[in-house]
Amino acid sequence: MPTSTDWSARPVPTAMSPEWLAALVERSISRTEGLLFTATPTEELDEIGRWQQLKDQAFAGQMRAVVAAFNRAGAEVREFAGDEVGLAVGAASTTGRNLVAQALSLAALPGLLEAVEAGQLTERHALAVLRELDKVALTLEQRQCGVLVMLARYRGQAPAELGRLVARLIVQVDRAAAALRDQVATRDRSIRFTGDVDGQSLLIARGPTAAIAAIRASLEATLPLDADADDDRCQGAREFDLFVDLLTGGAPAGSWTAEVIVPFSVADGGELELAEIPGLGPILPSTARDLLDRADEVSQVAVDQTGTVIAVSDPILLRREPTLVVTPTSEPRPAGPPVCRPGPLDPRVLQRLAAPPAFTDLRALTGTAYRFPPRLRRFLEARDRTCVFPGCNRPARKTHKDHRIPWPAGATSADNGQCLCRHHHRAKQALFTVLADPDGGYLWITRGGWEFGRQPKGF
């Protein structure tokens, strides 16, 4: 049997015969039935985990084999390496070329494939990192630097969360280049309409994160957290119907609030830190200050040296004189009356924000009833940032405030409170035990005793 890198002698994979496929399906059904009726929950998850480990090892091994074959090939035939790889995996040349490019990119990033082989990361983690790096033009040195920082600081994250953290690193690697990319992308903002299957079509809007956040907030402001009992539409359907009504005049636009996290140093004119729009990603300091100048309300979040939340203030209303926004004569003048926006921040407001919140003692954040009081809810939202189930990115302000130890056995307090989306709230009640770490992390324990950590979000 030729080796996997002996491309000239390797036969072209053929389609699976009906008999072979039927035999595989029958064996799979028998194995699944045996596992279903004889295995404990721990054994079930062990089995799933073992297959994932094998899959990850196979992924890393295949990437290394592709790189080895490419490097051994002479320069005159490397152009056709993707065609050979495509034949080897039973796919078209395009797929083969994509695999070669992916393997070469991963191999050039120190420690990434090694982390997969060591079981520290999965295939999904590696591909999430690669997707973020490929979105922008970075030098190889910048890509390598970002991966090394990621491996040193961001272990234990879900793939999507790891991708978001890498996106922040990319902006921090070269702030000037990020600002230039932001300007070019904003200039090229657009909406595309494309057909889809089953009588459906797609509307894709690409533009500044702040504008997309405003659209999202406008939709959310009109929709309650949970649907009415007689409304059988899913959340996505309700949002789509409202989106259509707002654009076509079927519903009036209402007031809305979008959240932006702005470090005080950025508000004070600094450029070293990044601001963030939760759920959408980092924004540049200049953009954050522009949004802050339009804000009607702010809240302080005090953190310690590790980024752990220790206090949250009551909302601070910014009462400012409105300013008229005049459209330059070189730009098309919008229809309708002139636009008024809040005026710039008074320097005295920044002085007030620089002072710590009026309370820092967490013992003050304890309620005497089942419902979490407003100040405690704000503290939980600032601390948890999202639903605390590992990998869930539902914003904390759109979650239930849950007693980790059910009330009244568990207190209505910061230590016993956590943010859970409706789905994971029900999941916790059905089959999970949740433990909280002093640093803000959470440990979810399944029926069979498997433990899954959720890292503290921090600031």
Secondary structure by P-SEA (a helix, b strand, c coil): cccccccccccccccccaaaaaaaaaaaaaaaaaaaccccaaaaaaaaaaaaaaaaaaaaaaaaaaaaaaaacccccccaaaaaaaaaacccaaaaaaaaaaaaaaaaccaaaaaaaaccccaaaaaaaaaaaacccccaaaaaaaaaaaaaccccccaaaaaaaaaaaaaaacaaaaaaaaaaaaaacbbbbbbbcccbbbbbbbccaaaaaaaaaaaaaaccccccccccccaaaaaaaaaaaaaacccccccbbbbbbbccccccccccbbbbccccccccaaaaaaaaaaccbbbbbbbcccccccccccccccbbbbbbbbccccccccccccccccccccaaaaaaaacccccccccccccccccccaaaaaaaaaaaccccccccccccccccccccccccccccccccbbbbcaaaaaaaacbbbbbbcccbbbbbbcccbbbbbbccccc
